[in-house]
């Protein structure tokens, strides 16, 4: 038996094929898949939400970003709280908060309440997601952990993949409010199974106070930065916008200073002493920002310009999802044989080409000639890029820091998404009610697609110039990103996983 956190209530470690193991895996995968789906499901509903509330682009940006803001800002804190006070307990609190927030979103009388509900959803997700991963690591026998975590990762990725299609079907079948109401029975099942079947666990090595100050600094700093960018670029640089932007930036700098002085920091800044770790995160920021900005606008383009129904818009992107799920694991294996630089050069270039091809979407255009080719090229590029990019970040630091390196890399991608969604629409002229004008929106979307393509190309060139020797292979087994990454489970080496899907 490996050392590390043990099941706190004395329950024997679980086997993958046992009834207790399956119940535990089901509860953890269900909760994490729900959180992952809510990252993508709302994008399909944005036009319907905008029409009902007479909302502009700025308000729709907040519906999308409020969720990611709190999820990204509180993820590391959520993991630390679970380690100290009980992972099942924090998982149940997270599920309960997520359910309550979903009900707030479903009953929201206005756009402000909906945005607040989305922020609470993200906070709930930040409590339950790291706990779910840590529960599996602590509860399963060492021989079964890789399989359990791989299954967890696959279902979490599937939740994110099916989010747009599910959202489109619910919006078309009834109302956008159904995309939040559907969470209530899911959370009820997840909570009941976790309460009845999941053993409690803690990390006996987790000592000292939880870094709540750091969590508040980074979360409020991201809120200020995002608010300043959205309002300043969309409506002019008024004193509140400038103050929010400056205040957010100051809080993020304060967060870095705070972390540099803590003996056990939530964000170990020493990781960035590795050039490859810094480059990997720079490429992550550029690529994820470019992709996130276009993916925010694409569902609106399909509905408002191409004339797709919400269901058609959601299912139009399914080929993209299936290609990424099928090829990402193989992409990681290929990087282990040929090294990182070839894929991190070619992958962003192909991703950028796919994004540029989306500009061809037109009213009444053919799916087979306009959308499918772009989706396929884009998916091939992302599948080629993401697994090696995660691997580059995790293998650039000592093995005992692999978990936190993965969490940092994931949060860099989320912050890039936040910044892109705040900046890209106003830069290309999509402000106010522009999304209701198909010609104006289409022109802005085309420009956004080309800007994103250029950013991806720059990321590929950066990787080519700085990532190191092209032919240096990696060790054959490299930990892969999960669809929703969690903080490190404990200090010390993490179990090496060979996951079948990466996202």
C-alpha positions in Angstrom: 0.0 0.0 0.0 1.3 3.4 -0.9 1.6 6.1 1.7 -0.7 9.1 1.7 -4.2 9.9 2.8 -6.2 7.0 4.1 -10.0 6.6 4.4 -10.7 8.5 7.6 -13.6 6.3 8.9 -11.5 3.1 8.8 -13.3 1.7 5.7 -11.1 -0.7 3.7 -9.8 0.6 0.4 -12.2 0.0 -2.5 -11.8 -2.2 -5.6 -12.8 -1.0 -9.0 -15.2 -4.0 -9.6 -16.8 -4.0 -6.1 -20.3 -2.5 -5.5 -18.9 0.1 -3.1 -16.3 1.1 -5.6 -18.8 1.5 -8.4 -21.1 3.5 -6.2 -18.3 5.8 -5.2 -17.1 6.2 -8.8 -20.6 6.9 -10.0 -21.2 9.7 -7.4 -17.9 11.4 -8.1 -18.2 11.1 -11.9 -21.8 12.3 -11.9 -21.0 15.5 -9.9 -17.9 16.4 -11.9 -19.7 15.7 -15.2 -22.4 18.1 -14.1 -19.9 20.8 -13.3 -18.2 20.3 -16.7 -21.4 20.4 -18.6 -22.4 23.7 -17.0 -19.1 25.2 -18.4 -20.5 24.7 -21.9 -24.3 24.3 -21.7 -25.1 28.0 -21.1 -23.4 29.1 -24.3 -26.1 27.6 -26.5 -28.8 29.4 -24.4 -27.2 32.9 -24.6 -29.4 34.2 -27.5 -32.6 33.0 -25.8 -31.5 34.5 -22.5 -30.7 37.8 -24.3 -34.1 38.0 -26.0 -36.0 37.3 -22.8 -34.2 39.8 -20.7 -33.4 42.3 -23.5 -29.8 42.0 -22.5 -26.8 43.3 -24.4 -23.5 41.6 -25.1 -22.0 42.8 -21.9 -24.7 41.0 -19.8 -24.3 37.8 -21.8 -20.6 37.9 -21.3 -21.2 37.9 -17.5 -23.6 35.0 -17.8 -20.7 33.1 -19.3 -17.8 34.4 -17.3 -19.3 34.6 -13.8 -19.3 30.8 -13.5 -15.7 30.4 -14.6 -14.5 33.3 -12.4 -15.5 31.7 -9.1 -14.6 28.2 -10.3 -11.1 29.2 -11.2 -10.6 31.5 -8.2 -11.8 29.0 -5.6 -10.6 25.7 -7.0 -7.3 25.4 -5.0 -9.0 26.6 -1.8 -11.8 24.0 -2.3 -9.2 21.3 -2.5 -7.4 22.5 0.6 -10.6 22.7 2.6 -11.5 19.1 1.7 -8.0 17.8 2.7 -8.4 19.3 6.1 -12.1 19.0 7.0 -13.2 16.0 5.0 -13.5 15.5 1.3 -16.9 13.9 1.3 -18.2 16.7 3.6 -16.9 19.4 1.2 -18.3 17.4 -1.8 -21.7 17.4 -0.2 -21.5 21.1 0.6 -20.5 21.7 -3.0 -23.3 19.7 -4.4 -25.8 21.5 -2.2 -24.5 24.9 -3.1 -24.6 23.9 -6.8 -28.2 22.8 -6.5 -29.3 26.0 -4.7 -27.5 28.1 -7.3 -29.0 26.2 -10.2 -32.5 26.9 -8.7 -31.6 30.6 -8.4 -30.6 30.6 -12.1 -33.7 28.8 -13.2 -36.0 31.2 -11.4 -34.0 34.4 -12.1 -36.3 37.3 -12.7 -33.6 39.3 -14.4 -30.1 39.2 -15.8 -28.4 40.3 -12.5 -29.9 37.5 -10.5 -28.9 35.0 -13.2 -25.3 36.3 -13.1 -25.2 36.0 -9.3 -26.6 32.4 -9.6 -23.9 31.5 -12.1 -21.2 32.8 -9.7 -22.6 30.7 -6.9 -22.7 27.7 -9.3 -19.0 28.1 -9.9 -18.3 28.3 -6.2 -20.2 25.0 -5.7 -18.2 23.4 -8.5 -15.0 24.6 -6.9 -15.9 22.8 -3.7 -17.1 19.5 -5.2 -14.7 19.0 -8.1 -11.3 18.7 -6.3 -12.9 16.6 -3.6 -14.3 14.1 -6.1 -10.8 13.5 -7.6 -9.2 13.3 -4.2 -11.8 10.9 -2.8 -11.1 8.5 -5.7 -7.3 8.6 -5.0 -7.8 8.1 -1.3 -10.5 5.5 -1.4 -9.4 3.0 -4.2 -6.7 0.4 -3.9 -3.5 1.4 -5.6 -3.9 -1.1 -8.4 -7.3 0.3 -9.3 -6.7 4.0 -8.9 -5.5 4.6 -12.5 -8.6 2.9 -13.9 -11.0 4.8 -11.5 -9.4 8.1 -12.3 -9.4 7.4 -16.0 -13.1 6.6 -15.9 -13.7 9.8 -13.9 -11.8 11.8 -16.5 -13.8 10.2 -19.4 -17.2 10.9 -17.9 -16.2 14.5 -16.9 -15.0 15.1 -20.5 -18.2 13.5 -21.8 -20.2 16.0 -19.7 -18.4 18.9 -21.2 -18.8 17.4 -24.6 -22.6 16.8 -24.4 -23.3 20.2 -22.7 -24.1 22.1 -26.0 -26.3 19.4 -27.4 -28.2 18.9 -24.1 -28.5 22.7 -23.8 -29.8 23.1 -27.3 -32.4 20.3 -26.8 -33.7 21.8 -23.5 -33.9 25.3 -24.9 -35.7 24.1 -28.0 -38.0 21.8 -26.0 -39.1 24.3 -23.5 -37.0 27.1 -22.1 -33.5 28.1 -21.3 -34.4 27.8 -17.7 -34.5 24.0 -18.1 -30.7 23.9 -18.5 -30.5 24.8 -14.8 -33.6 22.9 -13.5 -32.1 19.7 -14.9 -29.3 20.0 -12.4 -31.7 19.5 -9.5 -32.4 15.8 -9.9 -28.7 15.2 -10.8 -27.5 16.9 -7.6 -30.1 14.9 -5.6 -28.8 11.6 -6.9 -25.2 12.6 -6.5 -25.7 13.7 -2.9 -27.7 10.7 -1.9 -25.2 8.2 -3.3 -22.3 10.1 -1.8 -24.0 10.2 1.6 -24.8 6.5 1.6 -21.8 4.9 -0.1 -18.8 7.2 -0.2 -16.2 6.9 2.6 -14.9 10.0 4.3 -11.2 10.9 3.8 -8.8 13.6 4.8 -5.1 14.2 4.3 -3.2 13.7 7.6 -0.3 15.6 6.1 -2.4 18.8 5.5 -1.4 21.1 8.3 -1.6 24.8 8.9 -4.3 27.3 8.0 -6.1 27.1 4.7 -5.0 30.0 2.5 -8.4 31.7 2.4 -6.7 35.1 2.0 -5.0 34.0 -1.2 -8.3 32.6 -2.5 -10.1 35.9 -1.9 -7.3 38.0 -3.4 -7.2 36.0 -6.6 -11.0 35.7 -7.0 -11.8 39.4 -6.3 -8.8 40.4 -8.4 -10.1 38.4 -11.4 -13.6 39.9 -10.9 -12.2 43.4 -10.9 -10.0 42.8 -13.9 -12.8 41.1 -15.9 -15.3 43.8 -15.0 -12.9 46.6 -16.0 -12.1 45.0 -19.3 -15.7 44.2 -20.3 -17.2 47.6 -19.3 -14.2 49.7 -20.4 -13.9 48.1 -23.9 -17.6 48.0 -24.5 -18.8 51.3 -23.1 -15.8 53.5 -22.8 -13.2 54.0 -20.1 -15.3 55.6 -17.4 -13.9 56.1 -13.9 -15.6 53.0 -12.5 -14.1 50.8 -15.3 -10.6 52.2 -14.9 -10.8 51.8 -11.1 -12.0 48.2 -11.4 -9.3 47.4 -13.8 -6.6 49.0 -11.7 -8.0 47.5 -8.5 -8.2 44.0 -10.0 -4.6 44.2 -11.3 -3.4 45.5 -7.9 -5.1 42.6 -6.1 -3.6 40.0 -8.4 -0.1 41.5 -7.8 -0.9 41.5 -4.0 -1.8 37.8 -4.4 1.5 37.0 -6.0 3.4 38.9 -3.2 1.3 37.1 -0.6 2.0 33.7 -2.1 5.8 34.5 -2.3 5.9 34.9 1.5 3.9 31.9 2.6 5.8 28.8 3.8 3.3 26.5 2.0 1.8 28.6 -0.8 -1.3 27.8 -2.8 0.7 28.9 -5.9 4.4 28.0 -5.6 6.0 30.8 -7.7 9.3 28.8 -7.8 7.7 26.6 -10.4 8.1 29.5 -12.9 11.9 29.3 -12.5 11.7 26.5 -15.1 11.7 28.0 -18.6 9.7 25.2 -20.1 7.0 25.6 -17.4 6.8 29.3 -18.2 6.7 28.7 -22.0 4.1 25.9 -21.6 1.8 28.3 -19.6 2.4 31.1 -22.1 1.4 28.9 -25.0 -1.6 27.7 -22.9 -2.7 31.2 -22.2 -2.5 32.2 -25.9 -4.2 29.1 -27.3 -6.9 28.7 -24.7 -7.7 32.4 -24.9 -8.0 32.3 -28.7 -10.2 29.2 -28.6 -12.3 30.4 -25.7 -13.1 33.7 -27.3 -14.3 32.1 -30.6 -16.2 29.4 -28.8 -18.1 32.0 -26.9 -19.2 33.6 -30.1 -19.7 30.5 -32.3 -23.0 29.3 -30.9 -24.5 32.8 -31.4 -23.1 32.9 -34.9 -24.7 29.5 -35.7 -28.1 30.7 -34.4 -28.2 34.4 -35.3 -26.4 34.2 -38.7 -26.7 30.6 -40.0 -30.3 30.3 -38.7 -29.8 27.2 -36.7 -32.1 26.2 -33.9 -30.5 25.8 -30.5 -30.5 22.0 -30.9 -29.0 22.2 -34.4 -26.3 24.6 -33.1 -25.4 22.2 -30.2 -25.3 19.1 -32.4 -23.3 20.9 -35.1 -20.2 20.7 -32.9 -20.5 17.0 -31.9 -17.9 15.9 -34.6 -15.5 18.3 -32.9 -16.1 16.6 -29.6 -15.8 13.1 -30.8 -12.6 13.7 -32.6 -11.0 15.3 -29.6 -12.1 12.5 -27.2 -10.9 9.9 -29.7 -7.5 11.4 -30.4 -6.3 13.3 -27.3 -5.0 10.2 -25.5 -3.2 9.0 -28.6 -1.7 12.5 -29.0 -0.2 12.2 -25.5 1.3 8.8 -26.3 2.8 10.2 -29.6 4.4 13.1 -27.6 6.0 10.5 -25.4 7.7 9.0 -28.5 8.7 12.0 -30.6 9.0 14.8 -28.0 6.9 17.9 -27.4 8.1 20.5 -29.9 6.7 18.9 -33.1 3.1 18.7 -31.8 3.3 22.0 -30.0 4.4 23.7 -33.2 2.0 22.0 -35.6 -1.0 21.7 -33.2 -1.6 25.5 -32.7 -1.1 26.2 -36.4 -3.8 23.6 -37.3 -6.0 24.9 -34.5 -5.6 28.4 -35.9 -6.5 27.2 -39.4 -9.7 25.6 -38.1 -10.7 28.8 -36.3 -10.1 30.8 -39.5 -12.3 28.5 -41.5 -15.2 29.3 -39.2 -15.4 32.7 -40.8 -17.0 31.1 -43.8 -20.3 30.5 -42.0 -23.1 32.3 -43.9 -26.9 32.5 -43.9 -28.3 29.4 -45.5 -24.9 27.9 -46.0 -24.3 24.2 -46.2 -23.2 22.4 -43.0 -21.1 20.0 -45.0 -19.1 22.7 -46.8 -18.9 25.5 -44.2 -19.1 24.2 -40.7 -18.0 20.5 -40.8 -14.6 21.2 -42.4 -13.8 23.9 -39.9 -14.9 21.7 -37.0 -12.8 18.8 -38.1 -9.6 20.9 -38.7 -10.1 22.7 -35.5 -10.6 19.4 -33.5 -7.5 17.9 -35.1 -5.5 20.9 -34.0 -6.8 20.9 -30.4 -6.3 17.2 -30.1 -2.7 17.5 -31.3 -2.1 20.4 -28.8 -3.7 19.9 -25.5 -2.2 16.7 -24.1 1.4 17.6 -25.0 0.8 21.1 -23.6 -0.3 19.7 -20.3 2.6 17.2 -20.4 5.0 20.0 -21.0 3.8 21.9 -17.9 3.8 18.8 -15.7 7.2 17.4 -16.7 8.9 20.7 -16.4 9.0 20.5 -12.6 10.0 17.8 -10.1 7.6 14.9 -9.7 6.5 16.0 -6.3 5.1 19.2 -7.8 3.3 17.6 -10.8 -0.1 17.9 -9.2 0.1 21.6 -8.5 1.8 22.2 -11.8 -1.2 20.6 -13.5 -3.6 22.7 -11.4 -1.7 25.9 -12.2 -1.7 25.1 -15.9 -5.5 24.5 -15.8 -6.1 27.8 -14.1 -4.0 29.6 -16.6 -6.3 28.3 -19.3 -9.4 29.4 -17.4 -8.0 32.9 -16.9 -7.2 33.1 -20.6 -10.7 32.2 -21.4 -12.0 34.9 -19.0 -9.8 37.6 -20.6 -10.6 36.5 -24.2 -14.4 36.6 -23.6 -14.0 40.0 -22.0 -11.8 41.5 -24.7 -12.5 39.9 -28.0 -16.2 40.8 -28.6 -15.7 44.6 -28.1 -12.5 44.6 -30.0 -14.3 43.3 -33.1 -17.3 45.6 -32.7 -19.7 43.2 -31.0 -21.2 45.4 -28.4 -24.7 46.4 -27.2 -27.3 44.6 -29.2 -25.0 43.7 -32.1 -25.7 40.0 -31.6 -29.3 40.7 -32.8 -28.1 42.1 -36.2 -26.9 39.1 -38.3 -24.8 41.1 -40.7 -23.0 43.1 -38.0 -22.4 40.1 -35.8 -21.2 38.0 -38.7 -18.6 40.7 -39.7 -17.4 40.9 -36.1 -17.2 37.1 -35.8 -15.2 36.8 -39.0 -12.7 39.3 -37.6 -12.5 37.5 -34.3 -11.9 34.2 -36.0 -8.9 35.7 -37.9 -7.5 37.3 -34.8 -7.7 34.0 -32.9 -6.1 32.2 -35.8 -3.2 34.7 -35.7 -2.8 34.2 -31.9 -2.6 30.4 -32.4 0.0 30.7 -35.1 2.0 32.9 -32.8 1.8 30.3 -30.0 3.0 27.6 -32.4 6.0 29.7 -33.4 6.8 30.5 -29.7 6.8 26.7 -28.9 9.0 26.0 -32.0 11.5 28.6 -30.9 11.6 27.8 -27.1 10.4 24.3 -26.3 13.8 22.6 -26.7 15.1 19.7 -28.8 12.4 18.4 -31.2 13.4 14.8 -30.9 13.8 14.4 -27.1 11.2 11.8 -26.1 9.5 11.8 -22.7 9.0 9.0 -20.3 6.3 6.7 -21.7 3.8 7.3 -18.9 3.0 10.9 -18.3 0.1 12.2 -16.1 -2.7 13.7 -18.3 -5.0 16.6 -17.7 -8.5 15.8 -16.6 -11.4 17.7 -18.0 -11.6 19.5 -14.7 -8.3 19.5 -13.0 -8.0 19.6 -9.2 -5.3 20.7 -6.9 -2.6 18.3 -5.9 -3.9 15.5 -3.7 -1.0 15.7 -1.2 2.6 16.6 -1.1 4.8 14.0 -2.7 4.7 12.0 -5.9 1.3 11.5 -7.5 0.1 8.3 -9.1 0.9 8.1 -12.8 -2.2 7.7 -14.9 -2.6 6.7 -18.5 -6.0 8.2 -19.3 -7.8 7.5 -22.4 -9.2 11.0 -23.0 -7.7 14.4 -22.4 -9.4 17.7 -22.4 
